[in-house]
Amino acid sequence: MNTSELQKIKQRYNIVGNSDGLNRAHDVALQVAPTDLSVLIIGESGVGKEIIPRVIHDNSPRRREKYFAINCGSIPEGTIDSELFGHEKGSFTGAIGESEGYFGTANNGTIFLDEVGELPIATQARLLRVLETGEYIRVGGQQIMKTNVRIVAATNVNMRKAISEGRFREDLYYRLNTIPIQMPALRDRGEDILLLFRLFAMQTAERYRLPKITLSDDAKHMLLSYKWPGNVRQLKNITEQMSILSQEREISAETLSHFIPRDQESTELATITPAGGHSYESERELLYKVLYELRSNVSDLRRQMNSLRKQIDDTQRQDAARSYQASFAPISTSAMPATLRPQAEEAIAEEIKADTSEDLNIQKLSKQMVTKALERANGNRKKAASALGISDRTLYRRIKQYGLDGKNKNSNP
């Protein structure tokens, strides 16, 4: 498209700016307008994406039909299907009548879906069917409805990332992205920033009947160097603030610094790269991202190693406990080699014999003590038990055990 036609479009829609990115976006919009192809407008918040769908509709064969601009992020998830595709009477609480929805009302027209990246997954499936077949079913209904609507969508979401995270359907993305239009950020538009500032300053002065503010050279440089995270919307807000609050009509860099936000992200100045130069900002950001991901991976690996080390320690403690218990288990010679089995059995027999001999010696000594106690007590069992420091019943049991009943049956109890 030639320059004169593009300027006419800019004047008609009050579009200010001559940057290459802005001209390219509007040029593509005018070229695609006569077709029915779906368009996806990509750009940051506040760059003016809402102008492109209007340009497309007004320059298309559908310009005499209805046009609806819908902010998908502002409609609650529970009602968005009803808003877009309509509903039948009684399909849910409060549905006192049937509704055609936007797709029914805008038949043969254009629907602009702003913030399309915020659509719920279930709604995305319905939208995909409309784009592919032109068919949809109302909420609570069974009849298949037909519509002929052109879809223009816009988003400030990183769609590739949303797809990888499962928040957006990949097939829907490709159906919407038939013709992509990239809207440039304000920081990339160069001298357009000063043109927009003059426009907003003039509009504010006329609205409130104030002298128009201007910028000093150092203030212009600061304005061009600022990052503008809020884009055109932020520039308009700051211009209106200075027009109302500043006592000076010529804004210096010092005065401008009082109105620019001071948070770290916003106050970071954009790097102005000379023509033909190379910017390393993207490479630096990529390296930071890679280093951050590596740091996260190392942290995950450290946690896994600690968990594995704990499992190994627990296993070693359990093995040690089993080994300790096994050391007190009865000795079995069945698993030993045949050459060692006789020696082992002989050693075990000797140990058992020694233990038995020791028990017999203790038993013999006990019998002698009971016998002597009875002799000293002249057969009086109570005195003998008292001398031994045992009870009468214990003494009676030992007398019977050692066969001393015959010797003391005539003695006094």
C-alpha angles and dihedrals in degrees: 000000000000123000096251093058091047091051090052090055091049092051092048093054098032092245112169122199144063103212118137093240093053093046091048092052094052092043091056091046092055092046094052095041097089091055132071095232118135115250129206116198114203125193147111123285113280099022094115102260091154092071095063097063090050091052091049094049096045092051097044132087086256094063092112092053129079124291123200127187110201126186103212093193093060097055116085115246092239094058105030094092090053092047094050104034103022130233142243125248112277094010090129140357109298095020094126091159141012123273130203094209125212094296091055096043095044095052109154089009137089131272121199111204107198118194089015089167089073094063116121116249093248091053090048089059091053091047091050090055091051091051093048102039107008088238132123140160123228120240107274092009136110103197117100111236126205127218138172106208132151114224124213113177134187135191142172091199124107095248095193090056092045090053093049090050092050095245096116133036114247094212091053091049092057092047091052094040096063090120113018119200118193116207111205122234117247093247088061095053098076114192091017086082091066092045091053091047091055091048094051092044091052093047092049093047092051094045095051098026095241132142110269116253123230135192131243119227094259090048090052090053091050091048091052092046097049117105097227100206089180092049119199093350092057093046090053092049094050092047091052091047093053092045091056104033106032117093091201121072093204106064115216126199090256092054092045091053089062091060099042112090114256100211114121097250097047098042093053104111119229116244113246107215117203117241110279092013127123126242120212095192094102092047091049092049090049091052091049090051093049092048091049091051091048090051090052091048092051090051091051091048091050091053091049092049092051090050091049091048090052091051091051091050091050091050092050092050091050091049091049091051091050091048091050091051091046090056089066096046120112113275115249122196096189092090094049124099115269092245093057099038098083092049092049093048091049091051092050091048091051091050091050090047091051092050091048092049090050091051091050092051091052091048091050092050091050091051091052092051092051091047094051092046091054092048093050091048091048090240095311102143096195092055091044091051090048091050091050092047094236134113124266091247092053090050092050090050092051092046089055092043093052095042095244095135093099094052095052105029091109094045124105116268 
